[in-house]
Structure formats: structure tokens, C-alpha cells
């Protein structure tokens, strides 16, 4: 009933464009295979244009939907305040090297206790 009608239309289409039915099936299966491959291994737009250097290192809830965030980008760290209506830059914490040298008590930049 509907299947025979479909085959007749498919044969008419192939005859119109000079294809055999087997060629049309191969072309369609190649297109479907390509679409499946691209869906499985597609590259996100984000991954193409992002270097994955922006990271939330730590977050602390202050209650009432307010947070403090330590965000690192490349080797620098920043303190951000997040509140219900927006976000605010609070301070630059320095680079990873600066933070490591402040944590090391043998560093000459750290005053004695």
C-alpha cells in the first residue's frame, strides 16, 4: 500500500537524476553515517574558541544567594563577589607564583612572625 508507492516515487526520482536505486541508497547511507559521525565527534563551538584557562578555584556561600569566588585565568587569580542582581570585581589576588611565595615562610618577601 504505502510501501509500494514509496518505491515507485524513489524509482522515479532516481530515473529523473540518472541514478540507480542502489546508488541512491549508498548516497543516503553515506549522508546518514556522516551526520552520525559528526554528532558523536563534533567539536563544540566553546571548545574551539576557549582555551579552558578560566576556572573557578573556590567558592564560599555568604547566604541569601551571595557568594565569594576565587577565579583563575591563566596564572592570575581574582576575587569576585556574586549577588542576586549581578557580580562585582573585588580584588586581584596575584599570580600563582606570588601566592606560592607568600605561602613559603623562607621567602624573603614574607615578614617574620
C-alpha positions in Angstrom: 0.0 0.0 0.0 2.2 2.9 1.2 5.5 1.0 0.8 4.9 0.2 -2.9 4.0 3.9 -3.6 7.2 4.9 -1.9 9.3 2.6 -4.0 7.6 4.0 -7.2 8.4 7.5 -6.1 12.0 6.6 -5.3 12.5 4.9 -8.7 11.0 7.9 -10.4 13.4 10.2 -8.5 16.4 8.1 -9.4 15.4 7.9 -13.0 15.0 11.7 -13.1 18.5 12.3 -11.8 20.1 9.3 -13.6 20.8 7.2 -10.5 20.1 3.6 -9.8 18.3 2.8 -6.7 21.4 1.2 -5.2 23.4 4.4 -5.8 20.7 6.5 -4.1 20.7 4.1 -1.1 24.5 4.3 -0.9 24.5 8.1 -1.0 21.7 8.4 1.6 23.5 5.9 3.9 26.8 7.9 3.5 25.0 11.1 4.5 23.4 9.4 7.5 26.7 8.0 8.5 28.4 11.3 8.2 25.7 13.0 10.3 26.0 10.3 13.0 29.8 10.7 13.0 29.7 14.4 13.3 27.2 14.2 16.1 29.3 11.8 18.0 32.6 13.6 17.5 31.5 17.1 16.9 33.7 19.9 18.3 31.8 22.3 20.5 31.9 25.8 19.5 33.0 26.5 23.0 35.9 24.1 22.8 37.1 25.6 19.5 37.3 29.2 20.9 38.1 28.6 24.5 41.5 27.8 26.0 40.0 26.4 29.2 42.1 28.7 31.2 39.2 30.3 33.1 38.4 28.3 36.3 36.5 28.7 39.5 39.1 27.7 42.1 37.0 28.2 45.2 33.6 29.5 46.1 32.2 30.4 49.5 28.5 31.0 50.2 27.7 34.1 52.3 24.0 33.2 52.5 21.0 34.9 50.8 22.3 33.9 47.3 25.6 35.7 47.8 29.0 34.2 47.1 32.6 34.9 47.1 34.5 33.3 44.1 38.2 32.9 43.6 38.6 32.7 39.8 41.8 31.9 38.0 42.6 32.9 34.4 45.9 31.7 33.0 48.2 32.2 36.0 46.4 35.1 37.7 43.7 34.9 40.4 40.8 37.2 41.2 38.3 37.6 44.0 34.7 38.2 42.8 31.5 38.9 44.7 28.3 37.5 43.3 24.9 38.7 44.5 21.4 38.2 43.2 21.5 41.2 40.9 25.0 40.8 39.5 28.7 40.4 40.1 31.5 42.7 41.2 35.2 42.5 40.9 36.7 42.8 44.4 40.4 42.3 44.2 43.3 40.8 42.2 44.9 38.1 44.3 48.1 37.9 42.2 49.7 35.2 40.2 50.3 31.6 41.2 53.9 32.4 41.8 53.1 35.3 44.1 50.7 33.2 46.1 53.3 30.4 46.4 56.0 32.8 47.5 53.7 34.3 50.2 52.9 30.8 51.5 56.6 29.8 51.7 57.9 31.1 55.0 61.5 31.0 53.8 60.7 33.6 51.1 62.3 37.0 51.6 59.0 38.8 50.8 57.2 37.4 53.8 57.8 39.4 57.1 58.9 37.3 60.1 56.3 36.4 62.6 
